[in-house]
Amino acid sequence: MNLKFWIMKNKILILIAILALSSCQNKDNSKNIVKTIVQDTLSKTLGGTADLSEVTSKEDKTVELIRKQLLVLLEKDIPTLTKDDRYFYYEAFDLNNDKKNEYFVSFSNPYFCGSGGCSGYILKNDGTVINRFTVTDFPIYVSTSATEKFYDLIFESGEKFHLLKMKAGKYPSNPSVQGVIKGDVPKESTKVLDIQGKKLEKYSF
């Protein structure tokens, strides 16, 4: 009886050892498989053959349009910019109801911002500049009133809200010297470049 028990016990121990060895091999195989998949995906991405179907092509084209324009507009600044300085935020809005979006482009770093606020651009749909703005806090508000077929804008600067109206195809570049609106920003106004509230994506250039 003791002999049978001893034989059975050894068989069980051998079986456990075999299962443990098999498990280790499977783990190694799994690691190898995962490693192979990662390497394959990386090589495809670097080679430009990875599936990037989740990227919105329309947004991707807009980002590329803005990026190219900034490289031209900031050509003289680029040599002095750090890596952390070279990113932007943007938001699209159709300012003149022509079914084509204009682009509000802003920065949020020490190079482009100071105690008075930050600078940025408003670009047309084709990337050309409507105007550059300075000393601005975010968000910017698009009002429901219009001048020269473009919506009036409300910029915050110096803790006051200033009304900017289109004149001869451009908005004023320095909102701090424009008229201050009385009371609060109208509720029907639309926020754009709400960097903190919306946690907008930032893009490098």
HELIX and SHEET records of a PDB file:
HELIX    1   1 ASN A    2  GLY A   47  1                                  46    
HELIX    2   2 SER A   57  LEU A   73  1                                  17    
HELIX    3   3 ILE A   78  THR A   80  5                                   3    
HELIX    4   4 LYS A   83  ASP A   85  5                                   3    
HELIX    5   5 PRO A  175  VAL A  177  5                                   3    
HELIX    6   6 ILE A  195  LYS A  198  1                                   4    
SHEET    1   A 5 CYS A 113  GLY A 114  0                                        
SHEET    2   A 5 GLY A 117  LEU A 123 -1                                        
SHEET    3   A 5 GLU A 102  SER A 106 -1                                        
SHEET    4   A 5 TYR A  87  PHE A  93 -1                                        
SHEET    5   A 5 TYR A 203  SER A 204 -1                                        
SHEET    1   B 5 CYS A 113  GLY A 114  0                                        
SHEET    2   B 5 GLY A 117  LEU A 123 -1                                        
SHEET    3   B 5 VAL A 129  THR A 147 -1                                        
SHEET    4   B 5 PHE A 150  SER A 157 -1                                        
SHEET    5   B 5 LYS A 160  LEU A 164 -1                                        
SHEET    1   C 4 CYS A 113  GLY A 114  0                                        
SHEET    2   C 4 GLY A 117  LEU A 123 -1                                        
SHEET    3   C 4 VAL A 129  THR A 147 -1                                        
SHEET    4   C 4 THR A 190  VAL A 192 -1                                        
END                                                                             
